[in-house]
Amino acid sequence: MAYELALDHEFWPSTKNFLDLIKLRIFVLVCIQTKNKTMKKILVLMLAMVTIVAAQAQKERVPEQRGHRDKMMAEKLKLSDEQKQKAKTLNEDYRKKMDELRKKDDILVKDWRNQMMELNKKHREDMQDLLSKEQKAQIEKMRSERKKIAEINGNARMEKMKLRLDLSNDQMERLKKQRIETLDKMKVIRENRSQDMMKKKAEMKELIQKRNENMRSILNEEQMKKMQEMRKTMPRKRRIVS
């Protein structure tokens, strides 16, 4: 199913296995620097095998993760058996069309992206049409709750930043204002359904660059250095631009 489309979920591989594979790949890359030709060939082969295993592991984990999310969403929305069956049919049809589109090699990249966006839009609308008025209201409530939690977490991070960087009240206010403006602009980009996904990513990248440049005008040199050190220890977040 694709109820998660309304909530912007994203798949992450199992942390332990993922980190183990990364560590092994780093080890192999380091060992490849050896001058022993025979050993180098063996290690190159090992690296190729690790890459294949990592890709296969992630591919196999996706349906499992998606199935778990779908089950939880179905329970929260209290979907009927009829809704579940219709959703299953819609998803199977959607995946079939996406597979067919991926196999096309006789169309321009721009046309391919446009067709993909149309398929995504149609699928999203079809899934929404399955829901009752009450279920749609439940999704809006869940979105609102997520937004509030994100705001609380964002404010908590700002307070931690103020403490760690020894920010003045003026600096804090300027950073808060910048954060709100950046989030508003990101929302506009994400909700622009008429725009190409690659264009969205480019605009997001440009927006982040401007935010970082503005940050340098707010923080002093020592604070910027501390900020960069803090970012190195923070887990990286990824989000689908849809």
N, C-alpha and C positions, 0 to 999 in steps of 0.2 A: 504494500500500500504506500501511499505518499502523503499521509496526513502531516508528516514532518515538514512538507513544503511550506506550510503556513507558519511554521515555527522556526525555520532556518537552522535545523540540526545539521551537524556535520560529522562524518565518520573519522574516528582516530584509531590507529592500530593499538593493539595491546602494548602498554608502556614497557613492561619488562622485556617481552620478546623483541620489540622494536629497538630498544636500547642495546640489547645483546647483539642484534644484527649490526647496528651502527658501530659498536665497539669492535666487532670482528672485522668489519670492512676497513676501519681505520688501521687495525693491526696489520691487515694484509697489505694495505697501501704503503705503510711504513716499511714492511719487510721487502716490498718490491724493489726498494732502493738498493738491495744487496747486489753485489757484483757477480755472484754465482748464477750463471745462465740457466742451469738446470732448475735450481731452486726458484729462480724468477718465473720460469714457465709454469711451475707447479702453483706458485702463488697467484699468478694471473688467472689460472684456471679456477682456483679457489674463489677469487673475487667474482668471477663470472657466475659461479654456482651460488654464491651468497646473494648476489643481485637477483638471480632467478627465483631463489627460495623466498626472498623478501617480497618480491612482487606477487608471487603465488599465494603467500600467506595473507597478504593484504586483500587480494582478490577473493580468497575463500572466507575472510572475516566479514566482508561487506554485507552479504546476505544475512548473516547471523545477527549483526548489529542492527540492520534495517528491520529485520523481523521482530527483534526485541522492542524497538521503538514503536513499530506499528501496533504491536499487541498492547503496549501501555497506552497509546493514544486511543485505540479502539475502546479500551476499558474506561478511560476518562470521559470519552464522548458517548459511551453507552450505545455503540452502533448496533443496529439490528443485523440479523443474519443476512437479510436481503441487501443491506448496505455493504456489508463485508464482501459478499459475492460480487456485487457490481464494481466495488473498488478493485477487487482482484482482477476482474476482467479488464477494467480500464488500464491497470498497471501492466498487465501482460501485453495488451495492445500497444501501449506506450513504449515499453521496452523493445518490442518487435520492430516498431517504426524507427526507434533510435538506432538499433543494430543495423537496419537497412541503410539508414543515413550514413552511419560510420563507414560502411563498405563502399560508398560511392566515391569514386576517384576521378569522375569526369565533370565535376562542377567546381566553380571558383570558391575559394575560402570564404569570401563574403557571402555568397549564396548559401554555402553550407551552414554558416553561423545563423543567417536569417531563418533558414528552415528549422534549425535546432531551436531557436527562440520561439518560433511559431508552435512547434510541438510542445515545448515546455508550457507556453501560455495556454494552449488548448487543454493540456492535461491538468493544469492547475484549476482552470475554470470547470472542467468536468468533475473534478474531485470536490470542488466547492458546491456544485449543484447537487451532489449526493446528500449533503448535510441539511438537516432541518434548521429552522430559525433558531431554536434553542441551542443546537449544537454549534452553530456559527457564533452565537453569543458567548458560548463557553470558550471557544477559541480566542475571541476578542478579550475575554477576561484573563485567559492564560497569557496572552501577549502583554496585557496591561501589567500583570503581576511580574512578568519577566522584566519589563521596562523599569518598574519600581525597584526591583532587586538590583538591576544594573546600575541605577542611580545611587542606591545606597552603597554598593561596592565601589563605585566611582568616587563618591565623596570620601569614603574611608581611605582609598588610595591617595587622594589629594591631601588628606590630613597627615598620612604617613610621610608623604613627600615633604610637606611643610616642616615636619619634625626632623627628618633626616638631612634635608638641605638647608635647614635654618632659614626658611623663607620669611620675608617681612610680610605684613598684612597687605601691603600694596602689591607685592609680587604675587601673593596668593589670589587676590581678586583678579589680577590680569590673567593669570593662568586659568582660573575658573571660567572667565569670559571667553578665552580662546577655546577651551574645551567644549563649551556649549555651542559656539559658532561652528566648530569643526564637526561635531556630531550632527548638527542640523544640516550642514552641507552634505555629509555622508548619506543622510537619510534621503535627501533630494535625489542624489545620484542613484541610490539603490532602487528607489521607487519609480524611476523613469523607465517604464516598460518599453518605450519606443527606441531606446538607445542600445547600441551594440555592446555586448559584454566586454569586448576588448577595449572599447572606448571608455566604458565605466572603470575598468581597471586602471587605465591610463590617467583618468581624472582623479581616481582615488590616490594614486601614487603622487600626482602633482600636489594634491591637497595635503598629504602627509609631509611632503618636502617643504611646503610653505609653513606648515605648523612647526616643523623643526627649526626653520629659519627664524620664525617669530620667537621661538623659545630662547634662542641665543640673544635676542634683544631684551628679554626679561631677566634671565639668569646671568650671574657674573661667571667669570672663567672657572673659579673653583667649584661653583655649584654645577656648572655644565659637566665638569670632570666627574663629580660624584654621580650625576645623573647617568652618564654613560656607563659607569661601573655598576650602577643599580640595574640597568637594562640588561647587562650581560648575565646577571643572575636570575632574571625574571623569565618564566616560561613563555615561549612565543605562542601567540594566538593566531589562528587562521580562520578566516570567514569567507564563505561563498558570497561572491557579488552576484546577486540575482536580480 
